[in-house]
Amino acid sequence: QASAQACCWPDNVDRRPPPLHRNCALVCCASSTRTMQARGVQVFLTTADGARLFEPMPNWHWMREKDLQHDEDRDEAEQAEEARLVKLFLDPEVQFQTIEGFGATLTDSSAFLMSRMAPIARRALLIRLFGPRSRGGIQLNLLRLPIGATDDSVSYQMGKITYDDVDRDFGLHNFSTSADDAYYIPLLREILEVSPEVHFIASPWTAPLWLKTSSIGLGEGTLRGGSAVMSTYAEYLVRYLQDYKSKGIAVSFLTLQNEPGHGGCGPMPCMTLWPDQEMHLATQVARRLNSSNVSGVRLLAYDHNWAPTVLEAVVQRSMWVLVALLAACTSWLVLMCIFRLCCRVHEETEDPPLLHAHLSLNREDSVLSRTDSGWGMKRSNSNSTRPVCYILLISAWCCFLGTGMCFFAGVFPSAFPVQFSGMPMGPAYPAEVLTSAAGPLFAGVAWHCYGGSASAMGELDKRLHQYFGDDTPSVEHHITECTHVGGTFSYDLQWNQRELFIGGVNHGARSVMHWSLALDQHFGPHCDGGSCCTTCRGVVTVPRNTHVADDVVYNVEFWGLAHHSALVGRGSRRIFVKVAAATDVDATAYRTPHGEVVLVVANSKHKGDVTLDIRCNGYGFRFPLPPGVVTFVWSSWD
């Protein structure tokens, strides 16, 4: 049994009994006396300044609470004056969702760049990304596979956009995934050689153009109406799954449309897919999967943002402003018409206050006209009033119809084109799908991070519980895409931990994935214009014509992933951890299938070190936490 006096310092540090020094972390968990003090805690640290990058620190050791209390009493004044205290509580016995994994999207550009690397350098990179910790890897175990072209593709020529670009081929006689045999499929096979544990999520960016309402716009339109179109597209998606399975790539999850609310993308491949369309498509796909040789594929709904982006929110909210304006115009025109029909015309008066000009009024009906002396009322018979009234009535009727249409579009957006009404976004979209007859066909929901926050996943759970009550089905949450553009290393590291990894997992996410796995030094290859992202960064940067592994740049996304993926395997469970007060510290914790406890803590806002005080049943250890993220790993106690 280790000495209590030596319990909170690294193995290579003088073990004389120290006081509780400033800016340190204290972690406590339930355990037996023998195991808790004897076992060390592994520590991996990344600092916000980039000085340490997932760097293993010397092992630390547990100490008993009474010894901690003794040191705290001696140094209480110093702590109150210099340290910033943050209390956390950990309970490994309280468990939540099972973790599927962590990863990124293998875009066409990613596969192209890595395929051009020298074989030895490419294998070294793949081991770094997917290999075990014993070989220096961070153990990514999830890859998202685009079904066809994306905004990060090498070519956008016909024949390389989708797997059947032959017009009106409803029999899919020209369907083929052979274009992927050049470098995409070989790279996937090499990845599986490094780690057979990698699972795949497949997502289409667009249907073949001849199935869309805009057959010439790569980034326009939605699925055309008719059962033949829906049936053909469902068969198209299942054929993709079958072809990939025959090539040794078994897909585990399928989303039916990447970002279904994203229309008007210009040269970027995209397609809007309304909730009712997703329901019908899911029914067709599920029917074909049940009769095919493909098994174990789970459908995920939505695959878009937690909430509308700022621009989308403004557009949707402006719909109600337009309703108010049109309603006001309608009322004004109707009142004007009533005035002209029912009010007596008075004698001509000078300089009426509303016009600030000369008006001529007569007891007979008149119309406003220009006179030599200014504006006046020109006498006319009653017949001259009627055309003006007709114009006013027609205008009022048009405004009334516009008001009704805008109001209807705000309440029932799926009945109107996306450019006019806006798409239901955030929890509203998957809630509509999952509460429909097609709801049981979906295993869960896929989310992106480009609008809103991770709390949207909890909001969806609440909506489903309100609808189903005690019979609420279990719904998986998967964050399938996120990239942060234009931030510093410090900002992106802290944002990704606070909002994406820790925030996402604490709100129920089973998986977290970044966007492109690899891009070059110019953030490409990618499309240009429209919604194409020309500054999106890959998890790693692979310069063109890279021949040695040292040329690869490991970006902030890589180091952020490492704190979770390298230590938390598939089948791990999120466990209870609580930050006692509103602070700049965020934390999440896991219990792995191998019996290890993994605690990830991020000092995401505070500019200085913090003191974490985590108490649980009498044991703990201390660690100074600077701005950045730290992961602790220790063997569980039984």
N, C-alpha and C positions, 0 to 999 in steps of 0.2 A: 504494500500500500504506500503510495507516494506521500511524502511529507506535506502537511497542510500549508506549511510556511512557503513551500516552493510551488504552490499550485497555480499561480497566475502569471508566471513569467515564462518566456521561451526556454527551450532546452539549453541554448547556448549562452544564457545570461546568468550572472551571479544570483544564487538562490537565497540570499539572506532575506529575512522577513522585511518586505518593503511596506511603506504606507501606501494608501490608495493615491496614486499619483494623478495629476490633472489630465483631463481629456482622455479617459480610458473607457473601455466598454466592459460591461459585466453581464454574463450570460448564465442563467441557472436553469436546470431541468431536473425532473424527477429521476431518481436513480437509487441504486444501492450504494452504500459507502465504499465497498470494495471496488466496484467497477468504475464509478464516476471519477475517483481520484487517480486511478491507475491508468486510465486511457487518455491519450493525448487528443487534441483537437487540431485538425488540419486547417490552415488558413490560406486563402487566395485573395490577393488584393489588387485592385485597379484604381489608381488615383485619377482625379479629374484633370490633373495637369499632364497626364500621360507618362509620368516618370516611372510608374509601375504598371505593368500590363499583365493582368491575371498572374501575378507573381506569387509563387509559393513562399510563405513566410515560415519561420521556425514554429514547430508545434507548441501549443499552449496546453495548460493543464487545469483541472478543476480544483476548486477549494470549497470548504464548508462555509455555510452562511455565518456561523458565529465568528469565524476568523475574519470574514469580510466586514462584519459589523464592528469588530474591534478596530480594524484599520480605518473604517469610516469615521468612528468617533474621534480618532486622533487627528484626522485630516478634514474634519467637517468644515472648518472655517475656510480652508484653502479651496475646497470644492465649491462652496457657495459663492466664492469670489471669482474663481477662475474657470471652473468647469461648467459645461452646459449639460444638465442631467436629462436623460430621456429614458423612461421606464418601458420595458417590454416584458411580455409574459408568453411563455411557450408551453404547449401541452400536446405532446405527440400522440396521445390517445384519442384526441378529437380530430377526426379525419373528414376530408371533403372529396372533391372530384379526383378521378384517376388521370394522371398525366399521359398524353399520347406522345408528345415530343416537341422538338424545336428544330427549326431549319430555315429554308429560303426557297425561292423559285429558281429552277433551272431553266432560264429563258434560252431561246435559240442563240442569242448573243453570248450567254455564259458558256454554253457548250462549244460554240465556235471558237472562242478565245482559248479555252482549256485544251481543245483538240489540237490546236496549233503549237502547243508547248512541246518541248522535248519530252519523250516518254518518261525519263527519270524524274524530270522536274514536275511533270503532271502527277505522277504517282506520289511524289513527296507532298504536293499540295492536297491531293485527295486524302492522304493519311492525316494531314493536319486538320482537315475539315471533318472527316467522317471516322477516322481511326480512334482507337481506344486511348485512354490517358496514358497507358503504359508505353505507347509509341508517340506521345506528344500530341495526340488528337483531341478535339473538343467534342467528338461523338455526336455530330448532327445526325438526326435519325428521321427527318421529314424533308421531302422535296415536293414542291408543287410543279406540276407539268402542264404547260399550256397546250391546249388542243388547237393547233394552228398558230398563226402569227400573233405577236403582241407588239407593244411599242418598243420592245427591245429585241428586234429580229434583224437578221442580216439582209434579207431580201423581201420585197413586197410585190414581186411580179406575180401575175396570174399563174396558178399552178403551185405557188408556195404560200398562199394566204390561208387556204384551208386544205382539207384532204380530198376535196372534190370540187374543183373550180370550173367544171364543164357545165354549161348552162342547161337548166331544166333536166338534169339527170336524176329524175325521181326514183329510178331503180338503183341508183348508186353503182352503176356499172363501172364507173371510172374512179371509184373510191380507192385510195392507196395511201399508205403511210411510208412508202419506200423512200421518199425524200429524206426521212429521218435516219435512214440507214447509213448515210454518209459519215456523220460524226455524232449525232445526238444519241442514237441507240447504243453505239459502241461505248460512249462515255458513261451512260447509265449502267451498262454491264460492268464496266471497270469500277464504278462506285460500289456496286453490289459485291464485287470481289473484295473490296476493302472493308465493307460493312454490310452483311446480309440483313441487318436489322432495319435498314432504311425502308420507310413506307412512303407511298405516293398519293398525292391529292391532285386530281386532274380538273382543269377548268377551261372552257372555251371563251375566247374573246369575241368571236363573231361566228354566226352560221355562214355557210356558203352564200355568197351574195345573191344568187338566184332564188334563195328562200326568203329574202328580206324584202320589205316594202321599198327600199332604195337599193336597186340592183347594181348601181354604179358607185355608190358612196361607201367606201370601206368603213368609215366611222359614222354612218347614218342608218336610220331605219330600225324596224323591229321585225319580228316574224310575220309573214303574210298570213292572212286568214285562210281557213280551210283545213279539213282533216288530213288532206294529202301532205300539206306542208308540215304539220305537226308530226305526222307519222314518219315522214322521211327524215326529219331532223332527229327524232328519237332513235331511228335506226342508224343514223350517222354516228351518234354518240356511242351507241353500243358496239358498232363495228370498230370504232377506235379502241375501246376496251378489249375487244377480242383480238385485234391485231397486235396490240402491245403485249397481251398475255402470251400470245404465240411466240413473241420475241423475248420472253423471259421477264417482262415487266408487269407485275400484277398490281393494279391500282386498288387502293383501299378506300378512297373517298372520291366522290364526284360532285362538283357543283355544276349547276345547269347554265350559269352565265356569270362571267366576271363582271362585277359592277353593273347590275341590270338597270340602274337608274342613270347611267352615264350615256347621254346621247350627244350628237353634234360634235364628234371628236375629230373631225377633219381627216387627216391621213392616218390617224391612229385607229387600229381595228377596235371596234366596239359595237354594241347592239343593245338597245333597250329591251327589257323583258318584264312585262307587267306581272303582278302577282297571279292573276288568273291564268296567264299564259304559263307561268312556272308550274302551277298546279296541274294543268293539262299535260304539259311536257313530262312532268314527273310520273304521271299515271302511265303514259306511253313507254317511258324508259323502264319503269319498274316491271311492266308486263313483259317487255322483251328480255330484260335481265333474268327473269324467272324461267324463261324458256331457252336461255342460252347456256353456254359452257362457262360463263363468267359468274363467279360466286364471291360473296364477301365484300361487295362494293356497297358502301353506305352513302346515301345522298345527303348533301348539306344544302340548306336553303340560303337564299339571299346573296351572300358573298360581296357585301358592300359596306359602307361606312357605319360607324356607331350612330351617327346622326348626320343630317345634311351639313355640307360645308357652309362657310359664312355666306358665299355667293348664292348657293342653293337656298339657304334659309331666307335671304333677302327677297329672292324671286318668289318663293312660296308665300311669304308674308305680304308681299306687295299685291298679291291677288285680292286680299281683303280690302286693301286701300283702294284698288280699282273698283271694287264693288261699291264702296262708300261714295266715290266720286261719280260713278255712273248713276247711282241712286239719287244723288243730289241734283245732277243734271236733269234726270227724268222729272223730279219734282218741280224744278224751276221752269222747264218747258211747259209742263201741264198747267202751272199757275199762269204763265204768260198767255197761254191759249185761252184759259178761262177769262182772264182779264180783257182780252181783245173781244171776246164774244159777249160778255155780260156787263161790262162796265160802260157807263155813259161817257161820251166824249165831250169834254168841256171846251169852253172858249179858249182861243189862243192865249197863251201866257208867255211872258218874257222870262228868259233865263231860268228854266227849271233847274232845281238843284242837282238832279241826277245826271243831266246831260251837260250842264254848264254852257248852254248855247240857247239860241232863239228857237222856241217851239211854238208851232201854231196848232191850236186845238179847236175843233168845231164840234158842235153837238152831233153832227153826223159822223159816221164812221170815217176814219182817215188812216193814212199810212205815213210813216216817217220818211221824209225826203229832204234833199239838199236844196236850200233856197239861196238867193243872192245874199241875204243877210245872215245866213248861217243855217243851222239845222232847224227844220220846222215841220209841221204836220200838213201834208197836202190833202186837200179835201178829195174825197172819193165817195162813190156810192157803196152800198153794202156788199156788192159783188166783189169789190177789190179787197175786202177783208178776208174773204173765204180762202184764197190761195195761201195767204200768210198763215191762217189757222191750220190749213191742211199741212203745210210745211212743218209747223210747230208740232202738230199731232204725230206726223210721221217720225220726226226727230225724237219725240218723247217715246214713241213705240220702240224705236231702235235702241235707245238708251235702256228702256225697260228690259228688252230682250238680252242686251249685253249684261245688265245687272244679274239677271237670272242665270245666264250661262256661266258667268264668273263665280256666282255663288254655288252653282251646281258643281263646277270644276273644283272649287275648294273643298266641297264635301265628298264628291265622288271623282277623284282625280283620274282614276283608271279609265273613265269614260271619254277622256279627251287626249289628244296628242301630247306627248311629253313636253314639247316646246311651248305649249299653251298652259298646261295645268300643273306641271311638275309631278314628280314621282313620289309616292309615299316612301319615306326614308327612315332609317334608324329602326327601332323596334316595331314600328307600324307595319313594315313590309313582311318580316317573318311572322309576326303575329297573325296577319291575314292568311298567310300560307298554312301555318301550323294549326290553325283552328278550323281549317277547311276539311273536306272529305279526304283530300290528299295528304293531310298532315301526318298520319301514321307512316307514310312512305319515307319521311325524312328522319335521319338519326340526330340531326342537330342543325346548327346555323354557323355559317362562315362570316367573319367580320373583317373590315379594314379599319385603319386608324386615322384616316384623313379628315374626319369630322366627328365632333362629339368626344366622348370619353368612354372608358371601359365600363362605367356604371350602366351603360345602355344594356349590357347583357343581363344585369340584375333587374333592370326595368322590364325586359322581355319576360323574365321568369315571373315577375309579379303579374303581368298581364295574362300570362297563361294560367296562373293560379286563380286569378279572378274569373277566368272563363271556365276552367275545368274543375275547380275546387279540389277536393281530396283526390280526384282521379287525374291530376295533372301528370302528363307523361314526362319522363326524364329526357331532357334536351341537352345535347352536348354543345359547347361553345368552342369554336376554333378561330383564332386570329390568323388568317391566311395571307395577309399582306400588310406591310408597313415599311415606309422609308421616310427618313427625315432629310430635308433638302436645305443646304446652305448654312447649317449651324456649325459652331465650333466643336472640337472634340469634347470639351467639358460639358457644353450644353446638351449635345446629342447623347452622351453617355448617361447623364442624369435624367434627361427626358425619357429615354428608352427604358430605363429601369423603373422610373416612377410611374409612367403612364402605360407602357407596353408590357413589360415582363412582370414586375411586381403588381402593378395595377391590374393587368389583364388576368393573371393567375388568381389574384385575390377576389376577382369578380366572377370566377368560374371557368376561365379559359383552360382547355385541356391541351392546347398547343399554341405556340407563338412562332410566327414566321416573318422573316424580312422579305423584301422584294428580290431583285436579281442577286444570284449567288456570286457572280463575277461580271465585272464590266471593265473596260479599258480606261486609260488615263483621261479620255475625253468623255467618260460616262456613256459610252456606246459599245457596239453599234446600236443605233436607235433611229426611229423615224424623226422627221422634222416638221414643225408646224402643228397647228391645232392643239390637241391635248397631249402631244408627245412630251414626255419628260426628258429634257436635255441636260438636267443636272442631278438626276437620281444616281446615287452611289451604290456600288455593289458591296456585298459583305467583304469581298476582297477585290483589289484592283490588279488586273492582269494586263500589263502593257502589251501592245501588239508585238508579235515576233519575240515573245519571251522565250528564252532558252534555258535559264537557270532558275531554281526555286527562289533564290535570293531577290529576284526582280519583283516578286509578288509583294504587294502592300496589303497588310492586314488592317482593315479599317475599324472604326469604333464599333460598327455593328458586329464584327467578329468577336471583339473582346466582351461586348455585352452579352452575346449569346453564350460565350464560354462559361460565364458564372452560373449558368443554369444547365446547358446541354452537356457539359463535360462531367457533371456531377449528379444529374438527375436523369435516370433512365426511364424508359417506357414502363408503365405499371406503377410508378411512384404515386404516392397520395399526398395531396396538400394537407398540411396539418395546421392546427390552431397556433397563431402568433398574433399578439396584439400590442400595438403601440399605445401606451396609456393615455397620452394627451396629443393634441394637435401640435405636431412638430414638423421639422424638415427631414425627419427620418422615416423611411418606408421599409417594410420588411415582409418577406414571405418565407415559408418553410415547407419542407417536404420530408417524407419518410420513404426511403427507397425499398424495392423488393429484397435487397440484400441486407436490410436491417440498419442502414445508415440514416442519420438525421442530417439534413442539409438546411442551413439557415442562411438566407441572403439578406443583407442589410445595406441600404443605400443612404448615404448622406447627400441628398439630392439638391438641396438649396443653400444650406448654411455654408459660409465661406471658411469657417474654421473647424477644428476638431470638435467632436461631440463626445459626451459621456453617456454610454448606453447602460442602463441598469435593468437587467432582465432577471427576474426572480421566479424560481419554481422549486418549492419543496427543499430548500436548504443548500443548493449547490450552484456553483457558477465559475466563470473565468472572466478575465478582464483583457480588453484590447483597445488601443487608441484608434479611433476611426476618423481619418481625415476626409475631406470632400472626395467622394468616389463611391465605390461599391466593394464590399467584402463578402466572401462566402466562407462559412465555417462548416466543416464536415467531421462527424464523429460517429463511432459505432453506437448503435442503439443499446439500450439496457433491457434485459429481460429477466 
